[in-house]
Amino acid sequence: MADDLTSALAKSGVDSEHIEYIRNSLLSSRTEHATAGSPDKDKYLRIARHSEYVMSVITRMFYHDYVLFGFPFPAIPRPTGPPPRFLENVVLRH
């Protein structure tokens, strides 16, 4: 797969430095932005999966991906009360 991709990128005129970076990222077990095993990822996934608003935004944002790749649409929870106030204590990190 990596060889096919690098060939296609080279044919399209992508700079060899960028191709090498992409190839190394594909072949490594973890990318710079990987979130697997992150406690923050688990926390925000729980928030998203329990929020009608967040799930509807995600579904609309990636609608064509669901259709194109045949992914099942996620179940959107029914609201059971006022909107969640989950962003009140969010701390942004730099």
N, C-alpha and C positions, 0 to 999 in steps of 0.2 A: 504494500500500500504506500509506504513512504517513498519508494522508488518511482511509482507512477505519479505521485503528487509532485515530487521534485522535478520530474521530466516535464510535466504540464506547466509548472511554474516557470521553468527555464524557457520553454517554448513561447510563453507569454511575455517574456522579457523582464521577469522579476530579477532583481539584483541578487547575485550569488551569495552575498552576505545574509540577506533576508532568507533565502532558500535554506542555507545552512542552519540558521537559527530555528526555522520552522521544523526542519528535519530532526534536529537535536531534541526539540521539544516533544515531537511525536514519539521519538524512540526512548525518551526518558520515562521513568515511572511516575514522575510528578512534575507538573508545570508550576510556574511562579504563582499563578493565581488559583491553584488547586485548593479546594475547601474540604476535601474528604477528611473525615474525622475531626473537623473543627467544631468545638462546642457552640460557636456563634452560628454556624450553618444549621445545626440541629434546632437551636432556639428560633431562628427566623423561619425555618421550614414549618415548625409547629404553628407559629403566628400566621403564616400564609395559608396553611391548610385549614385553619379555623376561621378565616376571615372571608366572608362573601365578597367584599370589595376587592381584596388583594387577588383572590383567585379569579375573579371576573376580569380584572386588569391583565393578569398574566395570560389568561385564555385568549383575550382579544389581541394582546401584543404578539402572541405566537400562533394565532389562528391558522395562518397559511402553513406553518411547519406541521401542525397537527394534521391538516388535510394532506399536504404533500407527502409526508412520511408515514401516514396512516396511523399516527399515534392516537390512542383513545383520549377523548376529552376528559379532563379531571372533573370529579364531582364537586360541585360548588355548594358549600353548606348554606342552609337556610338561616337567615338572621334570627337570633333568639332574643335580641334585646338591642340596646343602643350600640352604636359603633364602638369597637374596642378602642381603648385609649393606650395602645401599646407603644406609642412613640414619645410619651411624656418623659421617660427616663433614659432615652437613647443618648449615648455619649459617642460623639464622633471622634475617631482617632485619626491622627495624621501619619 
